[in-house]
Amino acid sequence: MAGRQCEPCTLCLFDVDGTLTPARQKIAPELDEFFQELRKVVKIGVVGGSDYIKIAEQLGEGEEVIQKFDYVFAENGTVQYRDGKFITKEAIQNCLGEDLLQELINFCLSYMAVIKLPRKRGTFIEFRNGTLNVSPVGRSCSLAERIEFSQIDKRDRIREKFVGALQKEFAERGVKCTRGGMISFDIFPEGWDKRYCLDILEKDGIKTIHFFGNETEPGGNDHEIFHDPRTIGHTVVSPEDTVRMCKELFLRD
């Protein structure tokens, strides 16, 4: 790898859950080491639906994550870091307004009140800078409970039906929903999906953006950026698959 020429105008942009780590788990040390080697060849960045604290927990310790990646985009890119420094953040309440925000929250609470699951825990709606994160099982569930809900969700399409009901109720109200991870989905203003981060990359002179994500199908939170003409999209099925693709693309002997 040491002999490879650096490509400063090329960026590998990664989703987090399912792409760099198992959902809400820490990155494996050998993968962490690999991506730092990859950084010697191309710029690297992450764009996740989670807030910055959760991304930092998964990819580093404390502020380590913004030193490991050239770009860190949290909450679909509405919270931005570049070269270890905070750039800017947006606020969903300023965009949607308090009335619509409360309508969305009240609808979600009412919908979840009648969902029957083997287990429910706490934090069913997490208010973030750029999104509302909604989890029918509750974000405070254990890993075992997270896996259990994910299996039920695949069978009964709980999140898919929930999102469908929201889209019907709030059609033409300027909001969008996408699934991500194992237990939740995000609600945000139209245009605030992961493509939100692409404008700053264009301004910074990044010419080629390779995006890697696992939720690239319609309804997944990687779908829009995967299909954006400004990116070269790669669908992955695991962190190990991400490493394999990067080796084939950038680290061939």
C-alpha positions as CSV (number, residue, x, y, z in Angstrom):
1,M,0.0,0.0,0.0
2,A,2.9,2.3,0.7
3,G,3.7,2.7,-2.9
4,R,0.2,3.7,-4.0
5,Q,-0.3,7.3,-5.2
6,C,-2.7,9.4,-3.1
7,E,-5.8,10.7,-4.8
8,P,-6.7,13.9,-3.0
9,C,-9.8,14.6,-5.1
10,T,-11.3,11.2,-4.5
11,L,-13.4,10.4,-1.5
12,C,-14.7,7.1,-0.1
13,L,-17.9,8.0,1.8
14,F,-19.3,5.3,4.1
15,D,-22.6,4.6,5.8
16,V,-22.0,3.4,9.4
17,D,-24.4,0.7,10.6
18,G,-24.0,-2.4,8.4
19,T,-21.3,-0.8,6.3
20,L,-18.4,-0.1,8.8
21,T,-19.8,-1.8,11.9
22,P,-22.6,-4.1,12.9
23,A,-25.6,-2.0,13.9
24,R,-24.8,0.1,16.9
25,Q,-21.6,-1.9,17.6
26,K,-18.0,-0.7,17.6
27,I,-15.8,-1.1,14.6
28,A,-13.4,-4.1,14.6
29,P,-9.8,-3.2,15.3
30,E,-8.6,-4.8,12.1
31,L,-11.1,-2.9,10.0
32,D,-10.2,0.3,11.8
33,E,-6.6,-0.2,10.9
34,F,-7.5,-1.0,7.3
35,F,-9.5,2.2,6.8
36,Q,-6.5,4.2,8.1
37,E,-4.4,2.5,5.5
38,L,-7.0,3.3,2.8
39,R,-6.8,7.0,3.9
40,K,-3.2,7.1,2.6
41,V,-4.7,6.5,-0.9
42,V,-8.0,8.4,-0.9
43,K,-9.9,10.7,1.5
44,I,-12.4,8.9,3.7
45,G,-15.6,10.1,5.3
46,V,-18.7,8.8,7.0
47,V,-22.4,9.9,6.6
48,G,-24.8,8.3,9.1
49,G,-28.4,8.9,10.3
50,S,-27.4,8.7,13.9
51,D,-26.3,11.7,16.0
52,Y,-22.6,12.5,16.4
53,I,-22.3,10.9,19.8
54,K,-23.4,7.5,18.6
55,I,-21.2,7.6,15.5
56,A,-18.2,8.6,17.7
57,E,-19.0,5.7,20.1
58,Q,-18.9,3.2,17.2
59,L,-15.9,4.5,15.3
60,G,-13.6,5.9,18.0
61,E,-13.2,7.1,21.5
62,G,-14.3,10.7,22.3
63,E,-13.3,13.1,19.6
64,E,-11.1,10.4,17.9
65,V,-13.5,9.9,15.1
66,I,-13.1,13.4,13.6
67,Q,-9.3,12.8,13.5
68,K,-9.7,9.4,11.8
69,F,-11.9,10.6,9.0
70,D,-11.5,13.6,6.7
71,Y,-15.3,14.2,6.8
72,V,-17.9,13.2,9.4
73,F,-21.5,13.8,8.6
74,A,-24.0,13.0,11.3
75,E,-27.8,13.0,11.1
76,N,-27.8,12.6,7.3
77,G,-25.2,15.3,6.9
78,T,-27.1,18.1,8.8
79,V,-24.2,18.1,11.4
80,Q,-20.9,18.4,9.6
81,Y,-17.2,18.1,10.6
82,R,-14.2,18.5,8.2
83,D,-10.5,17.9,9.0
84,G,-11.2,17.5,12.7
85,K,-13.3,20.7,13.1
86,F,-17.0,21.4,13.5
87,I,-18.5,23.2,10.5
88,T,-22.2,23.7,10.9
89,K,-25.5,22.1,11.9
90,E,-29.2,22.5,11.1
91,A,-32.3,22.4,13.3
92,I,-35.3,20.4,12.2
93,Q,-37.7,22.7,14.2
94,N,-36.5,25.7,12.3
95,C,-37.3,24.0,9.0
96,L,-40.6,22.3,9.8
97,G,-42.0,24.6,12.4
98,E,-43.4,23.6,15.9
99,D,-46.9,22.9,14.7
100,L,-46.0,20.3,12.1
101,L,-43.3,18.9,14.4
102,Q,-45.9,18.2,17.1
103,E,-48.3,16.7,14.6
104,L,-45.7,14.3,13.6
105,I,-44.7,13.4,17.2
106,N,-48.4,13.0,18.2
107,F,-49.2,10.8,15.2
108,C,-46.2,8.5,15.9
109,L,-47.0,8.2,19.6
110,S,-50.6,7.3,18.8
111,Y,-49.6,4.7,16.1
112,M,-47.0,3.0,18.4
113,A,-49.5,2.9,21.3
114,V,-51.5,0.1,19.5
115,I,-48.5,-1.9,18.2
116,K,-48.2,-5.2,20.1
117,L,-44.7,-6.6,20.5
118,P,-43.1,-9.2,22.7
119,R,-41.2,-6.4,24.4
120,K,-41.2,-2.6,24.4
121,R,-38.5,-0.5,26.1
122,G,-37.9,3.3,26.3
123,T,-37.0,6.2,24.0
124,F,-39.5,5.6,21.2
125,I,-38.9,9.0,19.7
126,E,-35.4,10.6,19.7
127,F,-35.3,14.3,18.8
128,R,-32.2,15.1,16.9
129,N,-30.8,18.2,15.1
130,G,-31.8,17.1,11.6
131,T,-34.3,14.2,12.2
132,L,-36.9,12.6,14.4
133,N,-35.7,9.0,15.0
134,V,-38.7,6.7,15.7
135,S,-38.3,3.2,17.2
136,P,-41.4,1.0,17.8
137,V,-39.4,-1.2,20.2
138,G,-37.6,1.7,21.9
139,R,-33.9,2.7,21.5
140,S,-33.0,1.6,25.0
141,C,-33.6,-2.1,24.1
142,S,-30.7,-4.6,24.6
143,L,-28.8,-6.1,21.7
144,A,-30.8,-9.3,22.1
145,E,-34.1,-7.4,22.0
146,R,-32.8,-5.4,19.0
147,I,-32.2,-8.6,17.1
148,E,-35.5,-10.0,18.2
149,F,-37.4,-6.9,16.9
150,S,-35.4,-7.0,13.7
151,Q,-36.5,-10.5,13.0
152,I,-40.1,-9.7,13.7
153,D,-39.9,-6.6,11.5
154,K,-38.6,-8.6,8.6
155,R,-41.5,-10.9,8.9
156,D,-44.3,-8.4,9.7
157,R,-42.9,-5.3,8.0
158,I,-43.7,-3.1,11.1
159,R,-41.5,-0.2,10.1
160,E,-42.5,-0.4,6.4
161,K,-46.2,-0.2,7.4
162,F,-45.5,2.6,9.9
163,V,-43.7,4.7,7.3
164,G,-46.5,4.0,4.8
165,A,-49.1,5.4,7.3
166,L,-47.0,8.5,7.9
167,Q,-46.5,9.2,4.2
168,K,-50.2,8.9,3.7
169,E,-51.1,11.1,6.6
170,F,-48.5,13.8,5.8
171,A,-48.5,13.7,2.0
172,E,-47.4,17.0,0.5
173,R,-46.4,18.4,3.9
174,G,-42.7,18.5,3.1
175,V,-41.5,15.5,5.1
176,K,-39.8,12.2,4.2
177,C,-39.2,9.0,6.0
178,T,-36.4,6.4,5.5
179,R,-35.5,3.1,7.3
180,G,-32.0,2.6,8.7
181,G,-30.4,0.1,11.0
182,M,-32.4,-2.6,12.7
183,I,-35.0,-1.0,14.9
184,S,-35.9,2.5,13.7
185,F,-36.6,5.0,10.9
186,D,-36.0,8.7,10.5
187,I,-38.4,11.5,9.7
188,F,-36.9,14.7,8.2
189,P,-37.7,17.6,5.9
190,E,-37.6,16.8,2.2
191,G,-34.1,17.2,0.9
192,W,-32.5,16.4,4.2
193,D,-31.5,12.8,3.3
194,K,-27.9,11.8,3.0
195,R,-27.5,13.8,-0.2
196,Y,-27.4,16.9,2.1
197,C,-23.6,16.4,2.5
198,L,-22.8,16.4,-1.2
199,D,-22.9,20.2,-1.6
200,I,-20.0,20.8,0.8
201,L,-18.0,18.1,-0.9
202,E,-18.5,19.8,-4.3
203,K,-17.4,23.1,-2.8
204,D,-14.3,21.5,-1.4
205,G,-13.3,20.3,-4.9
206,I,-13.9,16.6,-4.4
207,K,-14.3,15.3,-7.9
208,T,-15.1,11.6,-7.4
209,I,-17.2,10.3,-4.6
210,H,-17.5,6.5,-4.0
211,F,-20.5,5.9,-1.7
212,F,-20.8,2.6,0.2
213,G,-24.0,1.6,2.0
214,N,-26.2,-1.4,2.8
215,E,-29.6,0.2,2.8
216,T,-29.7,1.2,-0.9
217,E,-33.0,-0.3,-1.9
218,P,-36.1,2.1,-2.1
219,G,-37.1,3.1,1.4
220,G,-33.6,2.6,2.8
221,N,-31.7,5.6,4.1
222,D,-28.9,5.1,1.6
223,H,-31.1,4.9,-1.5
224,E,-31.1,8.6,-2.5
225,I,-27.3,9.2,-2.2
226,F,-26.6,5.8,-3.8
227,H,-28.5,6.8,-6.9
228,D,-27.4,10.5,-7.0
229,P,-25.4,11.3,-10.2
230,R,-22.7,12.9,-8.1
231,T,-21.8,9.6,-6.5
232,I,-20.6,6.2,-7.6
233,G,-22.7,3.8,-5.5
234,H,-21.7,0.5,-4.1
235,T,-24.1,-1.8,-2.2
236,V,-22.5,-3.8,0.6
237,V,-23.8,-6.6,2.8
238,S,-21.4,-6.3,5.8
239,P,-18.3,-4.4,7.0
240,E,-16.1,-7.2,5.6
241,D,-17.7,-6.8,2.2
242,T,-16.9,-3.1,2.4
243,V,-13.2,-3.9,2.9
244,R,-13.3,-6.4,0.1
245,M,-14.7,-3.8,-2.4
246,C,-12.2,-1.1,-1.3
247,K,-9.3,-3.4,-1.8
248,E,-10.5,-4.3,-5.3
249,L,-11.1,-0.6,-6.2
250,F,-8.1,1.1,-4.6
251,L,-5.5,-1.4,-3.3
252,R,-4.9,-3.8,-6.1
253,D,-1.2,-4.6,-6.5
